[in-house]
Amino acid sequence: MSEANKDLAKRFFDEVWNKSRRSDIAELLAPSSVVYESGEVIRGLEGFEPFFDRMQATFSDIHVSLNDAFAERTRYAFGGRS
């Protein structure tokens, strides 16, 4: 995982979830993204924005910490864990 991809992942969780910046989703979310919610498959920006709205309505003070990411069968540690 390149440093640029690590930075993008950190920025996505910080800007979108921790700072509740819905306007940053379009810039930071990959068009081919897939999220699984309760058996439903959510694809791309059109699916993610309503998902984001539901999560914000339910968990208005959500804070997400990125500890690990997996890419190409490799675990990448973020933050305090290794």
N, C-alpha and C positions, 0 to 999 in steps of 0.2 A: 504494500500500500504506500503510495507516494506521500510525501509531506503535504502536498497540495490537497490530496484526498482526505488526509487526516484533518487538515485545517477546515476543509469544507464540512466534514462530519461534525466537528466541534461547533462550527458556526451555525449549522442547521439547528442543532439541539439548543444552543444558547439563544439564538435570535428567535426562532419559531416557537419553541416550547417555553423556555425560561423567561423570555421577554414578551411573549404573546404577540409577536409581530406577524400577523396573517399576511401582510403585504410582502413579506420576504419569501413566502413559500414559492411563488412563481420563479424567483431567481435561484433558489437553492435546491429545489426538488427536481430530480431527474424525470424527464418526460416518461420514461419507461418504468418508473417506480411502482412497486406493488406492496400493499399493506394488507394484512389479514386481520379482520375484526369479526369475532364471533362467527366464524365460518364463512364470512363474506369476503370476497376478493375486491380490494379497492385499487384502482389503477389510475396513475397519472394525476395531474393537477385537478381535473374535474372531479375525481373521486376523493382526493385527499382533502380539499378545502372543506367539504361538508363533514368529513371525519374530524378534522381539526376543530370545527365549530362545535361538534358534539362533545369532544373531549374538553374543550374550554368551558362549555356550559356545565359539565359534570364535575370537572376538577379545575376550578378557576384559579387556584393557587399552585398548580402543578409545577414541579421543578424536576428536571431530568438531569442525571449525571451520566456521562459517557465514560464507562470504565474499560470496556473492551470492544473491539470490532473484529470481525472475521472477514477475510477476503482471500480468495484463492487458497483456501484450506490452511490459512495461517492466522493465528491470533495476534492481535496488536493491542497492547496495553496503553491505556490513557490514564492520566491522573495518578493516584496514589497506589494502585495495585500493579503487580507485575506477574 
